[in-house]
């Protein structure tokens, strides 16, 4: 599952239920800006070309933190594992970055 797919799954229904306009329910695309989540770790990077509709930059950064924590679980632990998620808005401007790290120290 890609980053955008993962983030879309989390709370998409809750966001949609918050937005109404008179008798017409607005779609997520009608009311929300699109954010893009670029992921980088020590071995690879992925640029998000699809994006996800989110209420605002704060919500997008919060969702990036949740996604980073979940993705970090799938990385094989070594001496240090870092994961970076950069959040871009519709204009391509970076609005936030999440850094997640797991550090394993063994004691004899």
C-alpha positions in Angstrom: 0.0 0.0 0.0 1.4 3.4 -1.0 1.6 6.4 1.3 -1.3 8.2 -0.2 -3.5 5.1 0.0 -2.6 4.6 3.7 -3.3 8.2 4.6 -6.5 8.2 2.6 -7.8 5.3 4.6 -7.2 7.0 8.0 -10.2 9.2 8.9 -11.3 10.0 5.3 -15.0 9.3 6.2 -14.8 11.4 9.3 -13.5 14.4 7.3 -16.3 14.0 4.7 -19.0 13.9 7.3 -18.0 17.4 8.7 -18.7 19.3 5.5 -22.3 20.2 4.4 -23.6 23.1 2.4 -27.4 23.6 2.8 -29.2 20.6 1.3 -26.1 19.5 -0.7 -23.4 17.5 0.9 -20.0 18.6 -0.5 -17.5 16.1 -1.6 -14.0 16.1 0.0 -12.6 17.5 -3.3 -15.1 20.4 -3.1 -13.9 21.6 0.3 -10.4 20.5 1.0 -7.0 21.3 -0.4 -4.7 18.5 -1.6 -1.5 17.6 0.1 1.4 15.4 -1.0 3.5 13.1 1.2 7.0 12.4 0.0 8.8 9.6 1.9 12.5 9.0 2.3 14.5 6.6 4.3 18.2 5.7 4.2 17.7 3.4 1.2 15.1 5.0 -1.0 12.7 7.9 -1.6 9.2 8.1 -3.0 7.6 11.2 -4.4 3.8 11.3 -4.0 2.2 12.3 -7.3 -1.4 11.6 -6.2 -1.8 13.5 -3.0 -4.7 13.3 -0.5 -7.4 15.8 0.3 -7.1 17.1 3.9 -8.8 20.0 5.8 -5.6 22.0 6.3 -1.8 21.8 6.6 -2.0 21.0 10.4 -4.2 17.9 9.7 -1.9 16.9 6.8 1.2 17.1 9.1 -0.6 15.2 11.9 -1.6 12.5 9.4 2.0 12.3 8.1 3.1 11.6 11.7 0.6 8.7 12.0 1.7 7.3 8.6 5.4 7.6 9.5 4.9 5.7 12.7 3.1 2.9 10.9 5.6 2.7 8.0 8.5 2.6 10.5 7.1 -0.6 11.9 7.7 -2.3 8.6 11.4 -1.3 8.4 13.9 -3.9 9.6 15.6 -2.6 12.8 19.3 -2.0 12.6 21.6 0.3 14.5 19.5 3.3 13.5 16.4 3.5 11.3 15.1 6.9 10.2 12.1 7.8 8.1 11.3 11.3 6.7 7.9 12.4 5.4 7.8 15.8 3.7 4.3 17.3 3.3 3.7 19.6 0.3 0.7 21.6 -0.6 -1.0 22.0 -4.0 1.5 24.7 -5.0 4.4 22.3 -4.2 5.5 24.3 -1.2 6.7 22.3 1.8 4.3 22.9 4.7 5.9 20.4 7.2 8.2 17.4 7.7 8.0 14.5 10.0 11.1 12.6 11.2 10.6 9.2 12.8 13.5 7.2 14.2 14.1 3.9 15.9 17.4 3.4 17.5 18.5 0.0 18.8 21.3 -0.2 21.4 22.4 -3.6 22.6 24.2 -3.9 25.9 26.5 -6.8 26.7 
